[in-house]
Amino acid sequence: MIGPWLLSIALITVFILLLWRRQRQKERRFIKRLGMQLDNQIKARAPLELPWVPVAFYDLVNSLEKLLQALPPPVGKDKLTGLANRVGLKRSVTALMPLQQGTMVLLDIYRFRYVNDLFGFAFGDQLLKQMADRLLGLQHGPRLLARMNEDEFLLYFEQQQTEEDLHRLRGRLQVPFDIDGTPVSIRIQMGYLDLHAHHTNLSLMLRRLDLALKKARNSRDLLAGYQTGEDSIQMRELEIINSLPKALKTGQLYLVYQAKEEVNSGLCRQVEALIRWEHPKFGAISPAEFIPLAEYSGMIGLVSHWALEQVMLQQRKW
């Protein structure tokens, strides 16, 4: 006959074995779940989502978390917003080519850099994330959506969008944001391209979208579409920019001087130096055209230095 103390030891032993077995089962389920999550988490570059971690696996999970954070963003995906980036968009559009209908829209936030200057980059990042979420939540939203660069987003709608549709879209996107308790009002600049005549070349589409957005930035209501033939304007501007360094070296640019006479005495004590450009292809180019292009391309310093040097040489001659 088994004594009470032997029975107690046996029951305790069985209880410990059951606990041990249950713990091993929980750890096996954890390892299985961890393995299932890792592939998706690596693709998403997101933190692991584990409601329970056995004590024995704390170090392992911490190491995995650090590795996930150190991984570069996946090619084709924007790290901040989770949207497709320019590379991802090109892949998606190429798979749908040729695009024979619909509308592409390129939008950005008016004077976004001032948000970063006033509130800091973390605040600006939150605004971009909320904008991405708002775009993803659009009813009857775009087929494709991407963040192209800092504050530019591209949308592809399979159905053609009218200007009225796009005005309504701007209205929904311009509803004030709330970022850490701070209300933020923004304005959206929007260029668009109807694809019925522009569906054969993705690079051409994107270039024309850039042109449309550039027009929108200079329009009253910050909305503009590409019009046939506007490529020639951009090609002329690019050629002017590219030929400017050579023009400075070969004497295509020159100065003319306009006298400034004193009203009372009629004497000329000052002159105003005016820059001119005689282009071998385009003829006379107005400073009102090439000076802004020089500023945009970062070559205005070269032009200014050349002009100052020419003025000093002419003053020495006089």
C-alpha positions as CSV (number, residue, x, y, z in Angstrom):
1,M,0.0,0.0,0.0
2,I,1.4,3.4,-1.1
3,G,2.0,5.8,1.7
4,P,0.4,9.3,1.7
5,W,3.8,10.9,1.2
6,L,4.6,8.7,-1.8
7,L,1.2,9.7,-3.3
8,S,1.9,13.4,-2.7
9,I,5.4,13.1,-4.4
10,A,3.8,11.3,-7.4
11,L,1.0,13.9,-7.7
12,I,3.5,16.8,-7.5
13,T,5.7,15.1,-10.1
14,V,2.8,14.6,-12.5
15,F,1.8,18.2,-12.0
16,I,5.3,19.5,-12.7
17,L,5.5,17.3,-15.8
18,L,2.1,18.7,-17.0
19,L,3.3,22.2,-16.4
20,W,6.6,21.5,-18.3
21,R,4.7,19.9,-21.2
22,R,2.3,22.9,-21.3
23,Q,5.2,25.3,-21.3
24,R,6.9,23.4,-24.1
25,Q,3.7,23.5,-26.1
26,K,3.3,27.2,-25.6
27,E,7.0,27.7,-26.7
28,R,6.5,25.5,-29.8
29,R,3.4,27.6,-30.7
30,F,5.4,30.8,-30.2
31,I,8.2,29.5,-32.4
32,K,5.7,28.6,-35.1
33,R,4.0,31.9,-34.9
34,L,7.4,33.7,-34.9
35,G,8.4,31.9,-38.0
36,M,5.2,32.7,-39.8
37,Q,5.5,36.4,-39.0
38,L,9.2,36.9,-39.9
39,D,8.7,36.7,-43.7
40,N,5.9,39.3,-43.8
41,Q,7.7,41.5,-41.3
42,I,10.9,41.5,-43.2
43,K,9.0,42.5,-46.4
44,A,7.2,45.3,-44.5
45,R,10.2,46.4,-42.4
46,A,7.7,46.6,-39.5
47,P,8.1,45.6,-35.8
48,L,7.2,42.1,-34.8
49,E,3.7,41.8,-33.4
50,L,3.9,39.2,-30.6
51,P,1.4,39.3,-27.8
52,W,3.4,37.0,-25.6
53,V,7.1,36.2,-25.5
54,P,8.6,33.4,-23.3
55,V,11.3,34.6,-21.0
56,A,13.8,32.3,-22.6
57,F,13.2,34.0,-25.9
58,Y,13.6,37.6,-24.8
59,D,17.1,38.0,-26.1
60,L,16.2,36.3,-29.4
61,V,13.3,38.6,-30.1
62,N,15.2,41.7,-29.1
63,S,18.0,40.8,-31.6
64,L,15.4,40.2,-34.3
65,E,13.8,43.6,-33.6
66,K,17.2,45.3,-34.0
67,L,17.9,43.4,-37.2
68,L,14.5,44.4,-38.6
69,Q,15.1,48.1,-37.8
70,A,18.5,48.0,-39.4
71,L,17.3,46.5,-42.7
72,P,17.0,48.9,-45.6
73,P,13.6,49.6,-47.0
74,P,12.4,47.2,-49.7
75,V,13.1,48.3,-53.2
76,G,9.9,49.8,-54.6
77,K,8.4,50.8,-51.2
78,D,8.6,54.1,-49.4
79,K,9.8,53.6,-45.8
80,L,8.0,56.6,-44.2
81,T,4.4,56.1,-45.6
82,G,4.4,52.4,-46.7
83,L,3.3,53.5,-50.2
84,A,5.0,52.5,-53.4
85,N,7.9,54.8,-54.3
86,R,9.0,55.9,-57.8
87,V,10.6,52.5,-58.5
88,G,7.5,50.6,-57.3
89,L,5.2,52.8,-59.3
90,K,7.2,52.3,-62.5
91,R,7.0,48.5,-62.0
92,S,3.2,48.7,-61.4
93,V,2.5,51.0,-64.4
94,T,4.8,48.9,-66.7
95,A,2.7,45.8,-65.9
96,L,-0.5,47.7,-67.0
97,M,0.9,49.1,-70.2
98,P,-0.4,50.3,-72.5
99,L,-2.6,52.7,-70.6
100,Q,-5.3,53.9,-72.9
101,Q,-7.7,55.5,-70.5
102,G,-7.9,57.1,-67.1
103,T,-6.1,60.1,-65.5
104,M,-2.8,60.4,-63.7
105,V,-2.5,63.1,-61.0
106,L,0.6,64.5,-59.4
107,L,0.1,66.5,-56.3
108,D,2.1,68.2,-53.6
109,I,1.6,70.3,-50.5
110,Y,1.9,74.0,-51.1
111,R,5.0,75.4,-49.3
112,F,5.6,72.1,-47.5
113,R,9.1,73.1,-46.6
114,Y,7.8,75.8,-44.3
115,V,6.1,73.1,-42.2
116,N,9.5,71.6,-41.6
117,D,11.1,74.9,-41.0
118,L,8.4,76.0,-38.5
119,F,7.6,72.7,-36.7
120,G,10.5,70.4,-37.4
121,F,11.0,67.4,-39.6
122,A,9.3,65.0,-37.2
123,F,6.1,67.1,-37.5
124,G,6.4,67.2,-41.3
125,D,6.8,63.4,-41.4
126,Q,3.6,63.0,-39.4
127,L,1.8,65.3,-41.9
128,L,3.1,63.1,-44.8
129,K,1.9,59.9,-43.1
130,Q,-1.5,61.3,-42.4
131,M,-1.7,62.5,-46.1
132,A,-0.8,59.0,-47.2
133,D,-3.5,57.5,-45.0
134,R,-6.0,60.0,-46.3
135,L,-5.1,59.1,-49.9
136,L,-5.5,55.4,-49.1
137,G,-8.9,56.0,-47.5
138,L,-10.4,57.7,-50.5
139,Q,-13.7,56.4,-51.6
140,H,-13.5,55.2,-55.2
141,G,-9.8,55.8,-54.9
142,P,-7.0,55.4,-57.4
143,R,-5.8,52.1,-58.9
144,L,-2.2,53.0,-58.1
145,L,-0.8,55.3,-55.5
146,A,2.8,56.3,-54.8
147,R,5.0,58.8,-53.0
148,M,7.3,60.1,-55.7
149,N,9.6,62.3,-53.5
150,E,9.4,64.5,-50.4
151,D,5.8,65.8,-50.6
152,E,4.8,64.6,-54.1
153,F,2.2,61.9,-54.5
154,L,1.1,60.3,-57.8
155,L,-2.4,58.8,-58.3
156,Y,-3.6,56.8,-61.2
157,F,-7.4,56.6,-61.8
158,E,-8.7,54.0,-64.2
159,Q,-11.7,56.3,-65.0
160,Q,-11.0,59.7,-66.5
161,Q,-11.3,62.5,-64.0
162,T,-12.8,65.8,-64.9
163,E,-11.6,69.1,-63.4
164,E,-14.7,69.1,-61.3
165,D,-13.8,65.7,-59.9
166,L,-10.3,66.9,-59.2
167,H,-11.5,70.0,-57.4
168,R,-13.6,67.8,-55.2
169,L,-10.6,65.6,-54.5
170,R,-8.6,68.6,-53.5
171,G,-11.3,69.7,-51.2
172,R,-11.3,66.3,-49.4
173,L,-7.5,66.3,-49.1
174,Q,-7.4,69.9,-47.8
175,V,-9.5,69.2,-44.7
176,P,-7.3,70.4,-41.8
177,F,-5.1,67.8,-40.1
178,D,-4.6,67.3,-36.4
179,I,-1.0,66.5,-35.5
180,D,-0.3,66.0,-31.8
181,G,-3.1,68.4,-31.0
182,T,-2.0,71.0,-33.4
183,P,-4.5,71.9,-36.2
184,V,-2.7,72.2,-39.6
185,S,-4.4,73.6,-42.7
186,I,-2.7,73.0,-46.1
187,R,-3.3,73.7,-49.7
188,I,-2.8,71.1,-52.4
189,Q,-1.2,71.8,-55.8
190,M,-2.3,69.4,-58.5
191,G,-1.3,68.6,-62.1
192,Y,-3.0,66.0,-64.1
193,L,-2.7,64.1,-67.4
194,D,-5.5,62.4,-69.4
195,L,-4.0,59.2,-70.8
196,H,-6.1,58.7,-74.0
197,A,-3.2,60.2,-76.0
198,H,-0.2,59.6,-73.7
199,H,-0.2,55.9,-73.0
200,T,2.9,54.6,-74.9
201,N,5.8,55.9,-72.8
202,L,6.0,56.0,-69.0
203,S,8.9,58.5,-69.0
204,L,7.0,60.8,-71.3
205,M,3.9,60.5,-69.0
206,L,5.9,61.5,-65.9
207,R,7.6,64.4,-67.7
208,R,4.3,65.7,-68.8
209,L,2.9,65.3,-65.3
210,D,5.8,67.4,-64.0
211,L,5.0,70.0,-66.6
212,A,1.3,70.0,-65.4
213,L,2.3,70.4,-61.8
214,K,4.7,73.2,-62.6
215,K,1.8,75.0,-64.4
216,A,-0.5,74.4,-61.4
217,R,2.1,76.0,-59.1
218,N,1.8,79.2,-61.1
219,S,-2.0,79.2,-61.6
220,R,-4.5,80.9,-59.4
221,D,-6.4,77.8,-58.3
222,L,-3.3,75.5,-58.1
223,L,-4.8,73.0,-60.6
224,A,-3.7,72.5,-64.2
225,G,-3.6,69.8,-66.8
226,Y,-1.0,69.1,-69.5
227,Q,-1.9,70.5,-73.0
228,T,-0.6,69.1,-76.2
229,G,2.6,70.8,-77.4
230,E,3.8,71.9,-74.0
231,D,6.8,69.5,-74.3
232,S,8.4,71.9,-76.7
233,I,8.5,74.6,-74.0
234,Q,10.3,72.3,-71.6
235,M,12.8,71.2,-74.3
236,R,13.6,74.8,-75.1
237,E,14.2,75.5,-71.4
238,L,16.4,72.5,-71.0
239,E,18.4,73.5,-74.1
240,I,18.9,77.0,-72.7
241,I,20.1,75.7,-69.4
242,N,22.5,73.2,-70.9
243,S,24.0,75.8,-73.3
244,L,24.5,78.5,-70.7
245,P,28.0,77.5,-69.6
246,K,29.2,77.4,-73.2
247,A,27.5,80.8,-73.9
248,L,29.6,82.4,-71.1
249,K,32.8,81.1,-72.5
250,T,32.2,81.9,-76.2
251,G,30.9,85.4,-76.0
252,Q,27.2,84.8,-76.7
253,L,26.4,86.8,-73.6
254,Y,27.3,90.5,-73.6
255,L,26.4,93.6,-71.6
256,V,24.9,96.9,-72.8
257,Y,24.9,100.0,-70.8
258,Q,22.0,102.4,-70.2
259,A,22.9,105.9,-69.2
260,K,21.3,107.4,-66.0
261,E,21.2,111.2,-66.4
262,E,20.6,113.7,-63.6
263,V,17.5,115.6,-64.2
264,N,18.8,119.0,-63.2
265,S,22.3,119.0,-64.7
266,G,21.8,116.5,-67.6
267,L,25.1,114.9,-66.6
268,C,25.6,111.1,-66.8
269,R,27.2,110.0,-63.6
270,Q,26.0,106.4,-63.6
271,V,25.1,103.6,-66.1
272,E,23.0,100.5,-65.7
273,A,24.5,97.2,-67.0
274,L,22.0,95.1,-68.8
275,I,22.8,91.5,-69.8
276,R,21.9,90.2,-73.3
277,W,22.2,86.7,-74.9
278,E,22.4,86.1,-78.7
279,H,21.8,82.3,-78.9
280,P,23.0,80.6,-82.1
281,K,19.8,78.6,-82.4
282,F,17.1,80.7,-80.6
283,G,18.4,84.1,-81.5
284,A,17.9,86.9,-78.9
285,I,16.8,85.4,-75.5
286,S,15.3,87.8,-73.0
287,P,16.9,88.0,-69.5
288,A,13.3,87.5,-68.2
289,E,13.5,84.0,-69.6
290,F,17.1,82.8,-69.0
291,I,17.8,84.5,-65.6
292,P,15.0,82.5,-63.8
293,L,16.3,79.3,-65.5
294,A,19.8,80.1,-64.3
295,E,18.5,80.5,-60.8
296,Y,16.5,77.3,-61.0
297,S,19.5,75.3,-62.3
298,G,21.9,76.8,-59.7
299,M,24.1,78.6,-62.3
300,I,23.1,82.1,-61.4
301,G,26.4,82.4,-59.5
302,L,28.4,81.8,-62.7
303,V,26.3,84.5,-64.5
304,S,26.7,87.0,-61.7
305,H,30.5,86.4,-61.5
306,W,30.8,86.8,-65.3
307,A,28.7,90.0,-65.3
308,L,30.7,91.6,-62.4
309,E,34.0,90.8,-64.2
310,Q,32.8,92.3,-67.5
311,V,31.6,95.5,-65.7
312,M,35.0,95.9,-63.9
313,L,36.9,95.4,-67.2
314,Q,34.7,98.0,-68.9
315,Q,35.1,100.5,-66.0
316,R,38.9,100.1,-66.4
317,K,38.6,100.9,-70.1
318,W,36.5,104.0,-69.4
